[in-house]
Amino acid sequence: MKFKYGLLLLVSVFCLHAFNKPGELLFFLGNNTCLLKQNIVKPGAITLIALHDNENTAIEAYNSWTAELNINLLEIHQSGDRYLKYKLNKKEYRL
């Protein structure tokens, strides 16, 4: 039984990565699918993180400073709402 779930997990991970664009990664937060977009200009440089779909402050800063500062940007998208949501043991959490 455990082998069956392990195999299912491996196939799922392969399928998630097989159809992504470069710089994008699909992952699950609970039962919800999230999209991580990575704009890496310079490895090891300052990285801005945009956690909220409805707020663009980090994205605007990235767009205005990238050429001068060589900064990176990580965007996490889930549902278009402000908060990332997931359920654990029938309780809903929001980040």
C-alpha positions as CSV (number, residue, x, y, z in Angstrom):
1,M,0.0,0.0,0.0
2,K,2.8,2.5,0.9
3,F,4.6,1.6,-2.4
4,K,1.4,2.5,-4.3
5,Y,1.2,6.0,-2.7
6,G,5.0,6.5,-3.2
7,L,4.6,5.7,-6.9
8,L,1.6,8.0,-7.2
9,L,3.6,10.8,-5.6
10,L,6.5,10.3,-8.0
11,V,4.2,10.3,-11.1
12,S,2.5,13.4,-9.8
13,V,5.7,15.3,-9.3
14,F,6.9,14.3,-12.8
15,C,3.6,15.4,-14.3
16,L,3.8,18.8,-12.5
17,H,7.3,19.5,-13.7
18,A,6.8,18.1,-17.2
19,F,4.4,20.7,-18.4
20,N,5.8,23.8,-16.7
21,K,7.4,26.7,-18.5
22,P,11.0,27.4,-17.5
23,G,11.1,29.6,-14.4
24,E,7.7,28.3,-13.2
25,L,6.8,25.6,-10.8
26,L,3.5,24.2,-9.8
27,F,3.1,22.9,-6.2
28,F,0.3,22.1,-3.8
29,L,-0.5,23.9,-0.6
30,G,-2.9,21.5,1.0
31,N,-5.4,20.7,-1.8
32,N,-4.8,24.0,-3.6
33,T,-2.5,24.4,-6.5
34,C,0.0,27.2,-6.4
35,L,2.3,28.6,-9.1
36,L,5.7,29.9,-8.3
37,K,7.3,32.2,-10.9
38,Q,11.0,32.7,-10.6
39,N,12.8,35.6,-12.2
40,I,16.4,35.0,-11.2
41,V,18.7,37.7,-12.6
42,K,21.7,37.0,-10.4
43,P,21.9,33.9,-8.1
44,G,22.7,35.0,-4.5
45,A,21.4,38.5,-5.0
46,I,18.6,40.2,-3.1
47,T,15.3,38.4,-3.8
48,L,11.9,40.1,-3.5
49,I,8.9,37.8,-2.7
50,A,5.4,38.7,-3.9
51,L,3.1,36.6,-1.7
52,H,-0.2,38.3,-2.5
53,D,-2.0,38.0,-5.9
54,N,-3.8,41.3,-5.5
55,E,-0.7,43.4,-4.4
56,N,2.0,44.4,-6.8
57,T,4.5,46.4,-4.6
58,A,7.3,43.8,-4.9
59,I,6.7,43.4,-8.7
60,E,6.8,47.1,-9.3
61,A,10.0,47.4,-7.2
62,Y,11.5,44.6,-9.2
63,N,10.6,46.2,-12.5
64,S,12.0,49.5,-11.5
65,W,15.3,48.3,-9.9
66,T,16.3,45.2,-11.8
67,A,18.7,46.9,-14.2
68,E,20.4,48.9,-11.5
69,L,20.6,46.4,-8.6
70,N,20.5,42.9,-10.2
71,I,17.7,41.7,-7.9
72,N,15.5,38.6,-8.2
73,L,11.8,38.1,-7.9
74,L,9.7,35.2,-6.7
75,E,5.9,35.4,-7.2
76,I,3.4,33.0,-5.7
77,H,0.0,32.8,-7.3
78,Q,-2.9,30.7,-6.1
79,S,-6.4,32.0,-6.6
80,G,-6.2,35.7,-7.3
81,D,-7.1,36.5,-3.6
82,R,-4.8,38.3,-1.2
83,Y,-4.1,35.2,1.0
84,L,-2.7,31.8,0.2
85,K,-5.2,29.3,1.6
86,Y,-4.8,25.6,2.6
87,K,-6.6,23.1,4.8
88,L,-5.0,20.9,7.4
89,N,-7.1,18.5,9.5
90,K,-10.3,20.1,8.3
91,K,-9.2,23.6,9.5
92,E,-8.6,26.3,6.9
93,Y,-5.4,28.5,7.2
94,R,-4.5,31.7,5.4
95,L,-1.1,33.2,4.9
